[in-house]
């Protein structure tokens, strides 16, 4: 039952030099990917350790057997002083090629000028 990897970024916050990204992702085999890539500014970070979260809303929407497809990434980003700085260069993606869509509120937050 292979499917194309898919994901969504629900929230991005910046506080005390730390970027926090929350969302969900489903790999081709229907599970949360082991590894995600986070791109912001001129950096691309391979993220293989992140908090896994239960997302029954996604489970119901996509028809999965389980709900463990949520993620919460925290990355040190002392060089970023505002989300608007990384607006044009922000992306979370599955290394197998799927770029995750941004929630409207995330896109709006990234577009706001400091």
ZAVO-223875 format. One record per residue (C-alpha): residue number from 0; residue in three letters; x, y, z. Coordinates in Angstrom, 2 decimals, padded with zeros to 5 digits. Example, Ala and Ser with C-alpha at 12.3 -4.5 7.8 and 13.67 -1.06 7.14 Angstrom:
2
FIDO   num   residu        px        py        pz
FIDO     0      Ala    012.30   -004.50    007.80
FIDO     1      Ser    013.67   -001.06    007.14
END
This chain:
114
FIDO   num   residu        px        py        pz
FIDO     0      Unk    000.00    000.00    000.00
FIDO     1      Unk    002.68    002.49   -001.05
FIDO     2      Unk    001.60    006.09   -001.34
FIDO     3      Unk    003.44    009.31   -002.08
FIDO     4      Unk    004.99    010.94    001.02
FIDO     5      Unk    002.89    013.84    002.27
FIDO     6      Unk    003.04    016.32    005.13
FIDO     7      Unk    001.86    019.61    006.54
FIDO     8      Unk    003.38    022.31    008.74
FIDO     9      Unk    000.82    023.49    011.32
FIDO    10      Unk    002.95    025.86    013.38
FIDO    11      Unk    006.30    027.66    013.30
FIDO    12      Unk    007.53    029.74    016.22
FIDO    13      Unk    010.77    031.47    017.10
FIDO    14      Unk    011.72    032.13    020.71
FIDO    15      Unk    015.06    032.61    022.44
FIDO    16      Unk    017.04    031.66    019.34
FIDO    17      Unk    015.15    028.40    018.87
FIDO    18      Unk    012.93    027.55    015.92
FIDO    19      Unk    010.05    025.18    016.72
FIDO    20      Unk    008.15    023.49    013.89
FIDO    21      Unk    005.05    021.37    014.44
FIDO    22      Unk    003.08    019.38    011.88
FIDO    23      Unk    002.54    015.90    010.52
FIDO    24      Unk    004.09    013.66    007.89
FIDO    25      Unk    003.31    010.30    006.33
FIDO    26      Unk    005.90    008.36    004.34
FIDO    27      Unk    005.14    006.03    001.46
FIDO    28      Unk    004.55    003.12    003.84
FIDO    29      Unk    002.00    005.06    005.93
FIDO    30      Unk    004.31    005.84    008.86
FIDO    31      Unk    006.01    008.93    010.20
FIDO    32      Unk    009.34    009.30    008.33
FIDO    33      Unk    012.47    008.48    010.33
FIDO    34      Unk    014.15    011.61    009.01
FIDO    35      Unk    012.94    015.04    007.89
FIDO    36      Unk    014.80    017.95    006.34
FIDO    37      Unk    014.33    021.49    007.63
FIDO    38      Unk    015.50    024.37    005.48
FIDO    39      Unk    015.57    027.95    006.69
FIDO    40      Unk    017.71    030.85    005.55
FIDO    41      Unk    020.89    029.37    004.11
FIDO    42      Unk    020.77    026.22    006.28
FIDO    43      Unk    019.43    022.77    005.56
FIDO    44      Unk    019.28    020.56    008.64
FIDO    45      Unk    018.81    016.80    008.59
FIDO    46      Unk    016.46    016.10    011.49
FIDO    47      Unk    016.49    012.51    012.67
FIDO    48      Unk    015.54    013.20    016.30
FIDO    49      Unk    012.23    014.89    016.96
FIDO    50      Unk    009.24    014.56    019.24
FIDO    51      Unk    006.64    012.20    017.78
FIDO    52      Unk    003.04    013.18    018.43
FIDO    53      Unk   -000.31    011.46    018.10
FIDO    54      Unk   -002.56    013.00    015.43
FIDO    55      Unk   -005.94    011.22    015.39
FIDO    56      Unk   -007.30    014.01    013.14
FIDO    57      Unk   -004.79    013.07    010.43
FIDO    58      Unk   -005.41    009.36    011.03
FIDO    59      Unk   -009.13    009.86    010.33
FIDO    60      Unk   -008.59    012.22    007.38
FIDO    61      Unk   -006.15    009.97    005.53
FIDO    62      Unk   -007.51    006.63    006.73
FIDO    63      Unk   -004.41    005.38    008.55
FIDO    64      Unk   -004.25    002.43    010.93
FIDO    65      Unk   -002.50    004.53    013.61
FIDO    66      Unk   -002.20    008.17    014.69
FIDO    67      Unk    001.55    008.50    015.35
FIDO    68      Unk    002.32    010.81    012.43
FIDO    69      Unk    002.79    014.15    014.21
FIDO    70      Unk    006.17    015.79    014.72
FIDO    71      Unk    007.63    018.63    016.75
FIDO    72      Unk    011.11    019.81    015.76
FIDO    73      Unk    013.23    022.18    017.81
FIDO    74      Unk    016.32    023.63    016.16
FIDO    75      Unk    018.81    026.15    017.47
FIDO    76      Unk    018.69    029.20    015.19
FIDO    77      Unk    020.48    032.07    016.95
FIDO    78      Unk    021.09    033.83    013.64
FIDO    79      Unk    017.35    034.25    013.00
FIDO    80      Unk    015.86    037.25    014.77
FIDO    81      Unk    012.42    037.12    013.14
FIDO    82      Unk    010.34    034.69    011.07
FIDO    83      Unk    010.13    037.22    008.21
FIDO    84      Unk    013.90    036.74    007.68
FIDO    85      Unk    013.38    033.14    006.59
FIDO    86      Unk    010.04    033.57    004.82
FIDO    87      Unk    011.39    032.97    001.32
FIDO    88      Unk    013.64    030.12    002.34
FIDO    89      Unk    011.58    028.03    004.75
FIDO    90      Unk    010.73    024.44    003.94
FIDO    91      Unk    010.17    021.13    005.68
FIDO    92      Unk    010.38    018.05    003.49
FIDO    93      Unk    010.72    014.31    003.36
FIDO    94      Unk    014.15    013.42    001.90
FIDO    95      Unk    012.29    011.18   -000.56
FIDO    96      Unk    011.03    014.35   -002.22
FIDO    97      Unk    007.76    015.61   -000.73
FIDO    98      Unk    007.76    019.26    000.35
FIDO    99      Unk    005.21    019.86    003.10
FIDO   100      Unk    002.47    022.44    002.66
FIDO   101      Unk    002.29    025.32    005.11
FIDO   102      Unk   -000.87    026.11    007.03
FIDO   103      Unk   -002.34    029.51    006.16
FIDO   104      Unk   -001.43    030.82    009.60
FIDO   105      Unk    002.19    029.71    009.12
FIDO   106      Unk    002.44    031.35    005.71
FIDO   107      Unk    000.98    034.53    007.18
FIDO   108      Unk    003.38    034.48    010.16
FIDO   109      Unk    006.36    034.01    007.85
FIDO   110      Unk    005.20    036.86    005.60
FIDO   111      Unk    004.79    039.42    008.39
FIDO   112      Unk    007.50    042.02    008.63
FIDO   113      Unk    009.19    042.35    012.01
END
